[in-house]
Amino acid sequence: MADRARIVGAGIAGLGAALRLRAAGWDVEVLERQPILGGKIHCVEHDGYRFDAGPSFLTQPERLDELFALFGERLADHLALEEVDPSVRYWWPDGTTISTPRDREALVAELAKLGATPARIHAYLDELARQYDAIGAPFVDDHVTRPGFWIHPRTITNLPTSMGMLGKTFAAYNQSWFPDAPKLVQFLGRYATYAGNDPFRAPAFMASIADVELRQGIWYPEDGLRSVPEALVALGQRHGVRFRTSAGVEGFERDGRRVTGLRLGDGVEPADLVVCALDPQHVAGWLERPLSPVPRATSALIWFMGVDAVPGIGLHNLFFSSDYASEFAHIADGAIVEDPTIYVNCSSVMSPSHAPPGKQNWFVMVNAPADAGQDWAGMADSLRPHVVGKLERLLGQRIVVHSESTYAPPDIARTSGAWAGAIYGPAANRLIDLFRKQPARDAELENLFYCGGSSHPGGGIPMCLSSARLAVQTIEAAGLR
Ligand SMILES: Cc1cc2nc3c(=O)[nH]c(=O)nc-3n(C[C@H](O)[C@H](O)[C@H](O)COP(=O)(O)OP(=O)(O)OC[C@H]3O[C@@H](n4cnc5c(N)ncnc54)[C@H](O)[C@@H]3O)c2cc1C
């Protein structure tokens, strides 16, 4: 029987696809180039500090639950998740601070500090929730290439409001809601970066991303984000998924319109079905096809700092820039502004073992352009004093660093295979680009499928898990077994 499914790449999407195919009865093996499994969800450790080196916001954990349920198991029996409430603490250069509690009234009271009336904020949050349910969720959970997607009642019912968004950018849409509250517009613009986009160019249709965090919530898995792929790998191992590490795929063996095997450094792995869960730019190279012309989404420049504990730091902390438009104009030009928005993740406030006693592990990140050969070491050196200086000023405390390393876009590219180190694959700064992600099935090779952050619907843990589900649905619909 033709049942050998081979998954290339053990990131969150590859793990999701492997579990779903195994549950559907395939013989599943995952081939991973790195010595560890989990892709971008990995850790960096030095001098007694441990840092979650990739994602730190876990949203929509029900998508993980779904994978356990496939095997009659429960996520909660294997991984404890704690809701982070308030989810994020924010600072502005003038000293304004807010946090974002989950409770709607408390959230609105915090956001009202940014200069809008509670009634207007309630109306906006209601609209976001409606937009998410009517447009966001269907976009994330369905194939946009399926004709039925466009003639669905929910799309038609929502048409009048959607038309109001047409032609507006993320920032312009929020500005139209809150013309007199620039800090609130900046706060809301941040959600464009959730998928590596530019709030001043990305389409307003994506505004409902904020709903995912503000209404649906953020979770922290016990012992950090790394526990997520570990729990999925253990689930797979319990149910017969095989994992091969240090097994980089270099190309395909083909027979006409079928892939018959995967070329590895030490031979060929035969396959009846192949799911590529890595950046499809690599696959295009193997197949000698042109690369996708869609510009890459943003990347990140990160400092891992072990510091003396600073009171007032939570798990997620964001320090806004003074000029958001200039920050993104610099990124569009391949540079980083001198006063960038800074995100600090400090997992040791939740998991004390991630730092020595009395210390904290700071993941200090600024948005960066994708790698185009910039002098990253030089950029990190010249930015560092501005970044640390700003944190010291806003926190009102000297930051004493005991241990430090940096992680730049070429490092992200090297460790995960992300093309140009772009965290979320191709950008979606133009409406058309939302529909130009890699579809689930290859246009030419009938047993080749795709999932992951560069595939529809895009990057981020929930979207990658959705892409895996869409890929497996497509495989099932193709009737390949
Ligand atoms: C710094 C940072 C912060 C982020 N923050 C968040 C966040 O807070 N919340 C969130 O939801 N998302 C966040 N993300 C995005 C999220 O991590 C990614 O969208 C997601 O993990 C990507 O999963 P993936 O399976 O598509 O790809 P990856 O995790 O990149 O996995 C691809 C895998 O393919 C392997 N591979 C590559 N080439 C080959 C080959 N030739 N043969 C075999 N294997 C190969 C790679 O080694 C890798 O393991 C962040 C990412 C980064 C880097």
The ligand as an SDF file (V2000), in Angstrom:
LIG
                    3D

 53 58  0  0  0  0  0  0  0  0999 V2000
   12.2470   35.6110   17.1240 C   0  0  0  0  0  0  0  0  0  0  0  0
   10.9040   35.0500   16.7790 C   0  0  0  0  0  0  0  0  0  0  0  0
    9.7840   35.4460   17.4830 C   0  0  0  0  0  0  0  0  0  0  0  0
    8.5350   34.9280   17.1620 C   0  0  0  0  0  0  0  0  0  0  0  0
    7.4600   35.2470   17.9450 N   0  0  0  0  0  0  0  0  0  0  0  0
    6.2990   34.5740   17.7880 C   0  0  0  0  0  0  0  0  0  0  0  0
    5.2930   34.6330   18.7840 C   0  0  0  0  0  0  0  0  0  0  0  0
    5.4680   35.2890   19.8160 O   0  0  0  0  0  0  0  0  0  0  0  0
    4.1420   33.9210   18.5800 N   0  0  0  0  0  0  0  0  0  0  0  0
    3.9570   33.1380   17.4730 C   0  0  0  0  0  0  0  0  0  0  0  0
    2.8980   32.5030   17.3490 O   0  0  0  0  0  0  0  0  0  0  0  0
    4.9160   33.0440   16.5270 N   0  0  0  0  0  0  0  0  0  0  0  0
    6.0800   33.7230   16.6690 C   0  0  0  0  0  0  0  0  0  0  0  0
    7.1040   33.5600   15.7860 N   0  0  0  0  0  0  0  0  0  0  0  0
    6.8310   32.8420   14.5360 C   0  0  0  0  0  0  0  0  0  0  0  0
    6.7820   31.3530   14.7190 C   0  0  0  0  0  0  0  0  0  0  0  0
    7.8770   30.9340   15.4760 O   0  0  0  0  0  0  0  0  0  0  0  0
    6.8450   30.7030   13.3550 C   0  0  0  0  0  0  0  0  0  0  0  0
    5.8340   31.2190   12.4960 O   0  0  0  0  0  0  0  0  0  0  0  0
    6.6640   29.1880   13.4300 C   0  0  0  0  0  0  0  0  0  0  0  0
    7.3550   28.6240   14.5220 O   0  0  0  0  0  0  0  0  0  0  0  0
    7.1780   28.6190   12.1160 C   0  0  0  0  0  0  0  0  0  0  0  0
    6.9640   27.2410   12.0920 O   0  0  0  0  0  0  0  0  0  0  0  0
    7.2070   26.4300   10.7540 P   0  0  0  0  0  0  0  0  0  0  0  0
    6.9030   25.0260   11.0830 O   0  0  0  0  0  0  0  0  0  0  0  0
    6.5330   27.0460    9.6120 O   0  0  0  0  0  0  0  0  0  0  0  0
    8.7590   26.6430   10.4120 O   0  0  0  0  0  0  0  0  0  0  0  0
   10.0920   26.4250   11.2270 P   0  0  0  0  0  0  0  0  0  0  0  0
    9.8720   26.4650   12.6660 O   0  0  0  0  0  0  0  0  0  0  0  0
   11.0490   27.3890   10.6370 O   0  0  0  0  0  0  0  0  0  0  0  0
   10.4960   24.9450   10.8350 O   0  0  0  0  0  0  0  0  0  0  0  0
   11.0830   24.6130    9.6030 C   0  0  0  0  0  0  0  0  0  0  0  0
   11.9770   23.4380    9.8710 C   0  0  0  0  0  0  0  0  0  0  0  0
   12.4740   22.9590    8.6270 O   0  0  0  0  0  0  0  0  0  0  0  0
   13.8160   22.5510    8.8400 C   0  0  0  0  0  0  0  0  0  0  0  0
   14.4860   22.5060    7.5600 N   0  0  0  0  0  0  0  0  0  0  0  0
   14.8880   23.5490    6.7820 C   0  0  0  0  0  0  0  0  0  0  0  0
   15.4880   23.0830    5.6720 N   0  0  0  0  0  0  0  0  0  0  0  0
   15.4550   21.7250    5.7360 C   0  0  0  0  0  0  0  0  0  0  0  0
   15.9150   20.6840    4.8890 C   0  0  0  0  0  0  0  0  0  0  0  0
   16.5240   20.9510    3.7360 N   0  0  0  0  0  0  0  0  0  0  0  0
   15.7130   19.3970    5.2640 N   0  0  0  0  0  0  0  0  0  0  0  0
   15.0830   19.1020    6.4420 C   0  0  0  0  0  0  0  0  0  0  0  0
   14.6450   20.0560    7.2910 N   0  0  0  0  0  0  0  0  0  0  0  0
   14.8180   21.3490    6.9380 C   0  0  0  0  0  0  0  0  0  0  0  0
   14.3560   23.6280    9.7550 C   0  0  0  0  0  0  0  0  0  0  0  0
   15.5630   23.2280   10.3910 O   0  0  0  0  0  0  0  0  0  0  0  0
   13.1930   23.8160   10.7170 C   0  0  0  0  0  0  0  0  0  0  0  0
   13.2860   22.9430   11.8180 O   0  0  0  0  0  0  0  0  0  0  0  0
    8.3880   34.0310   16.0880 C   0  0  0  0  0  0  0  0  0  0  0  0
    9.5150   33.6180   15.3790 C   0  0  0  0  0  0  0  0  0  0  0  0
   10.7660   34.1050   15.7250 C   0  0  0  0  0  0  0  0  0  0  0  0
   11.9770   33.6270   14.9710 C   0  0  0  0  0  0  0  0  0  0  0  0
  1  2  1  0
  2  3  1  0
  2 52  2  0
  3  4  2  0
  4  5  1  0
  4 50  1  0
  5  6  2  0
  6  7  1  0
  6 13  1  0
  7  8  2  0
  7  9  1  0
  9 10  1  0
 10 11  2  0
 10 12  1  0
 12 13  2  0
 13 14  1  0
 14 15  1  0
 14 50  1  0
 15 16  1  0
 16 17  1  0
 16 18  1  0
 18 19  1  0
 18 20  1  0
 20 21  1  0
 20 22  1  0
 22 23  1  0
 23 24  1  0
 24 25  2  0
 24 26  1  0
 24 27  1  0
 27 28  1  0
 28 29  2  0
 28 30  1  0
 28 31  1  0
 31 32  1  0
 32 33  1  0
 33 34  1  0
 33 48  1  0
 34 35  1  0
 35 36  1  0
 35 46  1  0
 36 37  1  0
 36 45  1  0
 37 38  2  0
 38 39  1  0
 39 40  1  0
 39 45  2  0
 40 41  1  0
 40 42  2  0
 42 43  1  0
 43 44  2  0
 44 45  1  0
 46 47  1  0
 46 48  1  0
 48 49  1  0
 50 51  2  0
 51 52  1  0
 52 53  1  0
M  END
$$$$
